[in-house]
Amino acid sequence: MESFYSQTAQCHVRWHDFPGEGTPIVFVHGLGCASSYDYPRVASDPTLVEHRTILVDLPGSGYSEKPDEYDYSTTSQARVVIELLRHLQLPSCWLYGHSMGGSIAIEVVSNAPKLICGLMVSEPNFHSGGGEFSLAIASNSLPEFEQNVWPGFLKDVSAPWAGCLLSHTPKGVWRKALSKALTLRGINTIQGGSYQIKKPAGFNRQAFSMKANRLTSLPEY
């Protein structure tokens, strides 16, 4: 596993770098995930094995450090990815992002198009009205999420994904979810005010038990 110090996040960011001769493919994971957990099997698939593949763990995820003061916004995470691409001195690469990682990848291409030869995304939150998981998290205040929601969520998740969640901090997950939720509402900053995030009607997943039409004011953190 490789590492560099991100000036944006003020922490060490780590990634797997699997060798290959083709144009490199950089993988950016979604909320509560880590590329080191999600994509080794994909990178070793016979259809991709000729390519160099780079599996990035974003700040707060997987093997990367988890700075307490970092804002974990989509824009800040995109800046970290751009930092990494420049650190690697790649002449060009394919960029893949899933869910939150798709939103991050789109910002990377928008801000550093010369670094990318092609973009691949899945479930990247193109349309408002989606992102129920992030909206459910962001509808809690940070203290409420840390104290009441996160412990039960970890306890109730039984899928292998639970092991990946254990590598995260609740503050990092909440801040990422808040940024994503605000983006889905057309707000591009998470500073300078309070926001109301509506819990999805009838949403019920693992430790979350959501009632329709409940509004929670989220203070600036």
N, C-alpha and C positions, 0 to 999 in steps of 0.2 A: 504494500500500500504506500502511496506517495502522499506528500504533504507540502503545503506552502502557507505562508502567513498572509491573510487577507487584511488589507488596510481598511476596507469598507466595514467588515464585520469585527475587526480587531480580535481575530482568533485564527487558529490553525484549521484549515479546510483540507480534508483528505479524500482521496479517490483511488480506485483501482484503475490500472492502465494495462490492458491486455494487448500484447503485440500483434501486429498485422501489417500487411503491405498496402491495403486499399486505403481510400479516403477515411480518415477517422470518424467515428460516430460517438458523440457525446450524449450521455443519458442524464436527464434531470428528473428526479422523482417527485411524487406528489406529497400531500399533507399526511403526516404520521408515518411516512415511509422512508426508505433509504435506498439509494441505488445499489449499494453494496449488498443489500438484502434482496432487492427485487430483480436485478438484471444479470447476475452471473450466468444463469442458465440461458438467457437470451443471447448473451455475448458469445457463448460457446456453441451456439446452434450452427450446424454445417453451412447454412446459407449466409452467415455473417462472419464465420471464423477467419476469413481472409482479411477482414477489416481490423484495423486498430480500434479498440473500443475503450472508452473512458467513462467510468461509472462514478459520478460525483455525489458525495454526501454533502448536502447543503449545511450551512451553519445550524446547529441545534439538532442535527439528525445523524443517525448512524455513528460512524467513527469520528466525525468532525466535532470540534469543541462547541460548547454551548454557552456563549457569552450572555450574561444576565442583562446587560444594557443595550444590546443590539435590538433594533426595532422589528426585525424579521419580516418586513414588508416585501411585497412582490417586487417592487422596484429595487430595493436594496439587495435582494437575493439575485436579481438579474445582474446587478453590478458586480457581485461576487463571481458569477459565472463568466462575465466578460474579463474580469481580473485573471481568472484561471486560464482562459483561452489565450490571453496575452502572455501569461507566465509560461505556458507550454510552447509558445511560438509556433502554433499550428498555421501552415499556410492557408488552410481552409478545412472545414469539417461539416459533417451533417450534425444537426442538433435535434434530439428527440426529447419531448417533454410530455409527461402524463399528468392530467388534472391540474393541480396547482403548478406543477412543473411545466405544463403546457403554457400557462399564462406567463410564467417566468421566461420560457424559451421565446415566446412572441416578443416580449420586451427586449430580450437580448438581440434578436434580429433587427428590431426597430432602431436600437441604439448603436449597434455595431455590425451593420450588414456586410461589411467587407470580410468579416471573420467567418461567415457562414455561406456554404454553397447550397444548402437545402435545409428545410424545416419540416419535421414530422411531429404531429401532436395527436394525442388521444384524450378525449374528454377535457378539452382545455378551457371550458367556461366561456365559450364564444357568446352565449346568449344569457340575458338576465332571466331570473326565475329558477336557475339551477343552483348547484352548490349547497344542497340541503345539509350535508354533514358540517360544512364550514359555518353555515348560518346557525345551525343548532348550537355549535360551540360558542360563536360570537354573541349569541343572545344572552349569555351569562356574563356577569362581571368577572373580572380576573380572579378576585378572591373567591367568588362563588364557584368558579370552575375549578380552581386549585383545591379547595377544601371539600366541596360536595360532589362534584361531577367526576373529576379525573380519577380518584381512587376507585369508585364504583365501575367506571368504564374499563379500567385495567383489569379489574376482577372479573367482569362479565365477558370480555372478549376471549373466545376460546380458540379462534383460528390461529394458524402459525404467525399471522400478522402481529399477534400480541407480543411476541419476542422483539419485534422491531419497535413497537410502541414503547417498550421499556427503556429504549436508548434515548428517548426524548424527555424534555422537561415540560411540565404543563404550561409554564409561562410562554415557552417558545411555540408550542402548538396553538395556544390561544391567540398569540399575536399574529401568527401566520393566518389563522382562520379569520381573524378580524380584518386583516388587510384584504383577503380574498372576498369576504362578505361585502366590504365597502366597495371594492372594485365591481362586484356584481350589481351594486346599486349606483354605479357611475361616479363614485367618489375616489379620487386617486391619491388621497393623503389620509393618514391616520393620526394626524397631530392637529392640535389647535381647537378642540371642542369635544362635545359629547354627541353620541349617535344613538339612534334607535334602530335595532336590528330585530326584525320580526321572525319569530320561530316559525318554521314551515308548518302549515296546518296538518295536524294528524301525524306529524313525524314521530316515529318511535324506533329507535335503533340502540341496541345494547343498553347501556346505562342511562341513555337519554329517555325521558318520558315527557313529550311535548304536548302542551295544550294549544289549540288554535288561538290565534289573535292575541297572544300574550306579547307585550312589548317590554323590553328592558333597556334602560338608558345606560349606555356604556361610557363611563368617564374617561377622560384622557389619562393615560398611564404614564 
